[in-house]
Amino acid sequence: MGNHRFLSLPILCLMALGELNAADKLTLPVPELYRRIAWGNRVPPEMLFAIALAESARSSPQGERPWPWSINVAGRSYRYSTRLEAWKALQKFVKYHPLKRIDVGIAQVNLGWNGQRFTSTWQAFDPYTNLQSAAQILRKCYDLKPGSWMDASGCYHHPAGGKPANRYKTIITQRLESLDSEAISYQVYYRPQANFVWVEPRRLQ
């Protein structure tokens, strides 16, 4: 998303790919891990997943899914087959572009405004950590102006508001319409298990 203060954003759950099939293309369930991260940070699971889809969606046999090995530089998006490939590309980008023009990972978190959330550029690509950061940014946006999670999503993309934020909210609305939220409960809040281990996704054919 380049030069935005609270940046975007998301398969964290490539693990979730196994739960989905072609019939789910029009009504996607929110993967469990998105729900866990969202609940742990007190944000709507659907909104977090919709942001990830808006930020890093990539086609797969199961339809569009957020892709963690993604980079956006000055408004141009790049998708890589592996984390290592993405990280190597990032090392080149940072030599020629300001960090505030570079967004990384499944939720496209901006390195200039939010790079302090990561211990390294390698960690920035970790889907779990990247989504945690996105959820925290989204929650901060909401707390700055409580009452509307849709407005918070616009802030996530462009805190200054205006046309960029409004365009993004339109995209998020479309993404939300594709989700199946019937099974989601907002009454339970819990954090991911301490022994959770991220499994590297398979290379897409």
C-alpha positions as CSV (number, residue, x, y, z in Angstrom):
1,M,0.0,0.0,0.0
2,G,2.9,2.4,0.1
3,N,3.2,5.7,2.0
4,H,0.3,5.1,4.4
5,R,0.8,5.2,8.1
6,F,-1.2,2.2,9.2
7,L,-0.7,-0.2,6.4
8,S,-2.2,-2.9,4.9
9,L,-2.6,-5.9,4.7
10,P,-3.3,-11.5,3.8
11,I,-3.3,-17.7,3.3
12,L,-2.1,-17.4,6.6
13,C,-3.9,-20.5,6.8
14,L,-2.6,-22.1,3.8
15,M,-3.5,-24.7,6.3
16,A,-7.0,-23.6,5.6
17,L,-6.7,-24.5,2.0
18,G,-7.4,-28.1,2.9
19,E,-10.8,-27.0,4.4
20,L,-11.9,-25.3,1.2
21,N,-13.0,-26.4,-2.2
22,A,-14.2,-25.0,-5.5
23,A,-17.8,-24.8,-4.2
24,D,-16.6,-22.3,-1.6
25,K,-15.5,-19.7,-4.1
26,L,-18.5,-17.5,-3.6
27,T,-18.9,-18.0,0.1
28,L,-15.6,-18.4,1.9
29,P,-15.4,-19.5,5.5
30,V,-13.1,-17.4,7.7
31,P,-10.2,-19.7,8.5
32,E,-9.8,-20.6,12.1
33,L,-6.4,-19.0,12.6
34,Y,-7.7,-15.6,11.4
35,R,-10.5,-16.0,13.9
36,R,-8.0,-16.7,16.7
37,I,-5.8,-13.8,15.9
38,A,-8.8,-11.5,15.5
39,W,-10.5,-12.5,18.7
40,G,-7.1,-12.1,20.5
41,N,-6.9,-8.5,19.4
42,R,-10.6,-7.7,19.7
43,V,-11.3,-7.2,16.0
44,P,-13.9,-8.8,13.7
45,P,-12.5,-12.0,12.1
46,E,-14.3,-11.3,8.8
47,M,-12.8,-7.9,8.6
48,L,-9.3,-9.2,9.2
49,F,-9.7,-11.9,6.5
50,A,-11.3,-9.4,4.1
51,I,-8.3,-7.1,4.5
52,A,-5.9,-10.0,3.9
53,L,-7.8,-10.8,0.7
54,A,-7.8,-7.2,-0.4
55,E,-4.1,-6.9,0.3
56,S,-2.5,-10.1,-1.0
57,A,-5.0,-12.4,-2.8
58,R,-3.5,-14.8,-5.2
59,S,-5.3,-17.4,-7.4
60,S,-5.1,-21.0,-6.4
61,P,-6.9,-24.2,-7.3
62,Q,-9.3,-23.4,-4.4
63,G,-9.9,-19.8,-5.6
64,E,-8.4,-16.6,-4.4
65,R,-6.5,-16.8,-1.1
66,P,-4.3,-14.4,0.8
67,W,-0.6,-15.1,-0.1
68,P,2.1,-14.4,2.5
69,W,5.1,-14.1,0.1
70,S,3.8,-10.7,-1.2
71,I,5.5,-7.3,-1.6
72,N,4.1,-4.0,-2.8
73,V,6.7,-1.3,-3.8
74,A,5.4,2.2,-4.7
75,G,2.0,0.8,-5.7
76,R,3.2,-2.2,-7.7
77,S,2.5,-5.7,-6.3
78,Y,4.8,-8.7,-6.5
79,R,4.0,-12.3,-5.6
80,Y,6.7,-14.9,-5.0
81,S,6.6,-18.7,-4.7
82,T,8.5,-19.0,-1.5
83,R,9.4,-16.9,1.6
84,L,13.0,-17.0,0.7
85,E,12.4,-15.6,-2.8
86,A,10.3,-12.8,-1.3
87,W,12.9,-12.0,1.3
88,K,15.7,-11.8,-1.2
89,A,13.7,-9.5,-3.5
90,L,13.0,-7.3,-0.5
91,Q,16.7,-6.9,0.2
92,K,17.0,-5.4,-3.3
93,F,14.0,-3.2,-3.0
94,V,15.1,-1.5,0.3
95,K,18.3,-0.4,-1.4
96,Y,16.4,1.8,-3.9
97,H,13.1,2.7,-2.3
98,P,12.2,4.4,1.0
99,L,10.7,2.0,3.5
100,K,7.5,4.0,3.6
101,R,6.9,2.9,0.0
102,I,7.2,-0.8,0.8
103,D,4.5,-3.1,2.2
104,V,5.2,-6.8,3.0
105,G,3.5,-10.0,3.9
106,I,0.0,-11.5,4.0
107,A,-1.5,-8.2,5.3
108,Q,0.9,-5.9,3.5
109,V,2.2,-4.1,6.6
110,N,4.3,-1.0,5.7
111,L,7.9,-1.2,6.8
112,G,8.3,2.5,7.1
113,W,5.4,3.2,9.4
114,N,5.2,-0.2,11.1
115,G,8.5,-1.9,10.7
116,Q,9.2,-1.6,14.4
117,R,6.6,-4.4,14.9
118,F,9.1,-6.9,13.4
119,T,12.5,-8.0,14.7
120,S,13.7,-8.4,11.2
121,T,12.6,-8.3,7.5
122,W,12.5,-12.1,7.6
123,Q,10.1,-12.1,10.4
124,A,7.9,-9.5,8.6
125,F,7.0,-12.3,6.2
126,D,5.9,-14.7,8.9
127,P,2.1,-14.9,8.3
128,Y,1.2,-15.3,12.0
129,T,3.3,-12.3,13.0
130,N,2.2,-10.2,10.0
131,L,-1.5,-10.9,10.7
132,Q,-1.0,-10.1,14.4
133,S,0.5,-6.7,13.4
134,A,-2.4,-6.1,11.0
135,A,-5.0,-6.9,13.7
136,Q,-3.2,-4.5,16.1
137,I,-3.2,-1.8,13.5
138,L,-6.8,-2.3,12.7
139,R,-7.7,-2.2,16.4
140,K,-5.7,1.0,16.9
141,C,-7.6,2.6,14.0
142,Y,-10.9,1.6,15.5
143,D,-9.9,3.0,18.9
144,L,-9.0,6.3,17.3
145,K,-12.5,6.7,16.0
146,P,-14.8,4.1,17.6
147,G,-18.1,3.1,16.1
148,S,-17.4,1.7,12.6
149,W,-15.1,-1.2,11.6
150,M,-15.6,-0.2,8.0
151,D,-14.1,3.2,8.8
152,A,-11.3,1.4,10.7
153,S,-10.5,-0.5,7.5
154,G,-10.3,2.7,5.6
155,C,-7.9,4.0,8.2
156,Y,-5.9,0.8,8.0
157,H,-5.2,1.6,4.3
158,H,-5.0,5.4,4.5
159,P,-5.3,7.0,8.0
160,A,-5.7,10.5,6.5
161,G,-9.0,9.3,5.0
162,G,-10.4,10.9,1.9
163,K,-10.8,9.2,-1.5
164,P,-8.1,6.5,-1.0
165,A,-9.8,5.3,2.2
166,N,-13.2,5.4,0.6
167,R,-12.1,3.4,-2.4
168,Y,-10.6,0.8,0.0
169,K,-13.8,0.5,1.9
170,T,-15.6,-0.3,-1.3
171,I,-13.1,-3.1,-1.9
172,I,-13.5,-4.4,1.6
173,T,-17.3,-4.4,1.3
174,Q,-17.0,-6.5,-1.8
175,R,-14.6,-8.9,0.0
176,L,-16.9,-9.2,3.0
177,E,-19.8,-10.1,0.7
178,S,-17.9,-13.1,-0.4
179,L,-17.5,-14.5,3.1
180,D,-19.6,-16.9,5.1
181,S,-19.9,-15.4,8.6
182,E,-22.8,-17.4,9.9
183,A,-20.6,-19.6,12.2
184,I,-18.7,-16.7,13.7
185,S,-19.2,-15.7,17.3
186,Y,-18.0,-12.4,18.7
187,Q,-18.6,-13.5,22.3
188,V,-15.5,-15.6,22.7
189,Y,-12.0,-14.1,22.8
190,Y,-9.0,-16.3,23.1
191,R,-5.4,-16.3,21.9
192,P,-3.7,-18.9,19.7
193,Q,-2.2,-21.8,21.6
194,A,1.3,-21.2,22.8
195,N,2.6,-24.3,20.9
196,F,1.2,-23.1,17.5
197,V,3.7,-23.8,14.7
198,W,3.4,-22.2,11.3
199,V,3.7,-24.7,8.4
200,E,5.2,-23.4,5.2
201,P,2.7,-23.5,2.4
202,R,3.2,-25.6,-0.6
203,R,4.3,-24.0,-3.8
204,L,1.3,-23.1,-6.0
205,Q,1.4,-24.8,-9.4
